């Protein structure tokens, strides 16, 4: 009888082989289960990794943020239901990549929260309707921090992206009904690649919409392949990882849009996925947050070639 881990390796590796022998994937381990105790989750919505390898999880069902080690050890935690300091109402996304700050999209509270790396509260940013309705923020579904210290926010209510400068002032928006080919129908998460291109998953359009840094439409990725794309990660080698909740898989695309691999199958077993909502890549490790199985799964990546 083939051991479970070996079987998962063979299954995923064969999927990569069908994509052109570009990527082999092996399941390593998982942590977390449904619950409200530290290290447990209820419908985790997003994850992010800081430069030291710590994981930050938007534990949406528990209205809190957890900081964990790469193996699931709880390092810090903050939150609870509410609209005040150290409280959240359905946190939907976060970013910790700069190693100094953690930014959280606090969905139902219509705000962006800033904490330090140990989850101590620093500030909250609101963008209510004013004279310029292009710069207000409805429900923030996704958030990403650029290397230029600008924040990009996916607004699920106004169906557009909002750019915040380093002073966290709203400076412009794009992707709304005036965006032509780049008009967003249901924006979810955001990833910024090494060339400053803004990738936005659009669940209703079933693709990832790509803009330049100033909001000009460039192209689509995954049209006809993706079903309900959610979380994104632009890897350093240019590959784009997409958590597809409709397919219960993580799909990997080359910079030219070619499909490199389809990771996982629907289910509850180790290596299988149920409603994967976000992904993060650190070195040769892929972390996947599953809302359906209330856990984080970790895979090893072995790159063979990228077309």
N, C-alpha and C positions, 0 to 999 in steps of 0.2 A: 504494500500500500504506500502511495506517495505521501510523505509528510506534508502537512498543511502549508507551511511556509514555502516549501519547494514548489508545491502545486501553484501557489499564488505567483511565485516568481515566473514559472513557466507560462502561466496564463497571461501575465502582463507583458512578459518579454515577447510572446508571440504576437500580441497586439502591436508592439513597437516594430516587430519585423514586418508586419503587413504595411506599416507606414513608411517603410524604406530603410529598415535597420538603423534608425536614427537615435533611438533612445530605448534603453532597457530600464525597467522599474521593478524594484523588489520591496515587498512589505516588510517593515521592521517591527513596529510595535504600535500600540494605541494606549490612550489613557483617558479617563473621564467616563462618567455614566450619568444617567438622568438623576437629578436631585438638587438640593439646595445647600449641601455641605461644601466646605472648601474643596476645590478640586473636582467638584461635580458641576454639571451644566444643565440648563434647560434651554433648548433651542439656541445654541451658540450662533451668533450672527456674523462674526468676523474675527480674524486674528492678524497679528502683526509681530515682527521679530525685530529686536533692537540689535545694534552692532555686536553686543556681547553674547547674543544667542538666546536671550530671555524672550518668552512668548507673552503677549498680551491678548487676552480673549474678551470680546464683547459678549458677555453672558446675558443675552437679551431677555430670556424668560425669567431670570432672577434679577433683572435690572441692576446689574453690577459689572465691574471690570475685575478680572483676575490676572495677576502676573505669575507666570509659572516658569520653571526651568524647562529645558528641552525634553526632559523625561517625565514631566508632569508634577514635579514638586511645587507646592504653592509657596510663593515668595512674598506676595502682598495681595491685598484685596480691598476694594472700596465700592460703595454704592448702596443700593436699596431703593425701593420705589419712592419717587417724589420729584419735586421740581426745585429743590433748594440746593445748598452746597452739599457735595458728596452724595448726591442722589441722582438717579437716572430714571427715565421712562422709555424703555425699549432702545437701548444703545444699539445702533445699526452698523457702525464701522469705526475703525480707529487706525492710527498710524504712529509708529514709534521708531521709524527708521533713522532719525537723526541722533538717537542715543541720549538726548537731553530732555525732550518733552514728549508727552503723549497727548495727542489730539483725538477727541472722541466726538462722533456724530450722535448727538442725543436726540433721537428721531422725534418722539412725541412731544418733547419740550422745545422743539424748533430752535435748537442752539448748538453751538460748538463749544466743547469743554476742553480746557487745557490743564493738564496735570504734570507734575514732574515724573521722573522715571520710577519713583517709589510710590506713585499714585497719590501724592499729596496735591490737593486742589490748588490751582493757581488763579484761574479766571474762567469766565463764561462769555461767549460772544453771541449777540443777537443781531438780526438784520430784519427788523420789521418793515412793513410797507411804509413808504414815504413818498416824497415827490417823484423819485425815480423808481418806478415799480420793477425795473430791470435788475435792481440791486437788492431786493428783499429775498429772504430765505424762508421757504415753507418747511417741508419735512426733509431733513438731510439724510439721504440714504447711503451715500458713499463719500469718502474723504481721502485725499492724497496730498503729501507734502513734497514739493519739488526741491531740487538741490539749490535753488535760488531763494528758498524760504517763503515761497508763495504756497498758499493752501488752495486746492481746488475741491469744490463741494458739489456733489450730485444732488440736485433738488428734485425730489420725487413728486412734489406738488406742482411746481411750475415747469417741470419737464425741461430742465436746462442745467448747465453748469455755472457755478459762481466762482470767480477768482478773488481771493483775498490776498492783499499784499503783506509784507513783513510786519506791518503795524496792525494787521488783521482788520483792514478796512476793505470793504467790497469795492472793486475797481471796475469790473465789467462782467457780463454774463454772455453765454453763447450756447448754441444747440437747441434753441427754442423754435417756435413756428417760423421764424424768419431765417432759419439756418439752411433752407434749401435741402440739398441731399443729406446734410448733417442734422436734420431735425430729429430730435430724440422723442421716443414714444413712451418708454418706461426705463429711465436711467437707474442703474443699480450701483455698481462699484467702479472705481477709477484706478488706473495704473499709469505711471509715467515712466517711459523708457529712457535709455541712455542718450537718445537724440532729442529729448524734451518733447516727444510726442505724447499726447494725452489719449489714452485708451479708455473707452467707456462701455461697460456692458449694458446692453439694452434688451431686457427680457422680452418685451413685446415684439421688437423687430427681429429677435433671434440672431443677433450678431454683436460684434464689438465695433463700435464706431470710433474712428481715429481722427484726431484734430492736431494741428500744430499748436505751439505754445500760446498763440494769440487767438485761438478759437476758430481757425479756418479749417473747414472740412478737408480731409485728405483721402480717406478710403474706408472700407469695411473689411473686417476679418471674420471668417467663419460662417458667412451667409450660406444657407443650405445644409450646414453641418450642425451648428449649434441649435438648441431648442429653447432653453431658458437660461442664458448665461448670467452668472452672478459674480462671485469674487474673481479678481485678476491678480496676476503677478508677472511683471516683466523681468525676466532673468537677465543676468549680466551678459550672457552670450547672445542676447537678442530674442530668445524664445519667449513666447507668451503662453502662460498657464491660465486656463479658464475653468472655473468650477461651474458645471452645467447641471442645474437642479432638475431640468427636464429629462436629461439622459442618465442621471445618477452616475456621472463620470467626471473626470478631469481631463480636458482635452489640451493638447500642447501643439502650438503652431510655430512654424519657422518665421523668420522676419519677412519672407516673401509670401506668407499666408498659407503655405503648404501644411497639411496636417502631419505632425510627427508621431503622435501617439494618442490613444484613448485609454485612460487608466481607470480600472475598476469595472465592476458590474453591480447591478442593483441588488441590495440585500443587507443582512445584518451581520454576516460573518466577517472575520478579520480580512481586510483587503477589499471587501465589498463596500459600497457606498449607498447612503440613503439621504437624499436632499443635501448634497455637498454645497455649502454656501460661500466658502472662501478658501483661499490657498496662500501659502507663503513658502518661499524657497530660501534656504540658507545653506550655502556650500553645496554638498551633494545630497541634501535632505529636502524632501517635499512634505510640508505639513498641510493637512486637509481638515477643515472644520465641518462637521456634519450636524445639521440641525435635526435630521431624522433619527440618528443614532445617538445624539447628545454626547459626542466624543470628538477627540482629535486623533487622527491616524497619521503615522509617519512612514514615509517610503524612502528608499535609497534610489538615487538617480545615477545612471551610468550613460554618459553621452558617447555615441559611436560616431556620428557625423551630423552636420546640419547642412541641408541643401542650400 
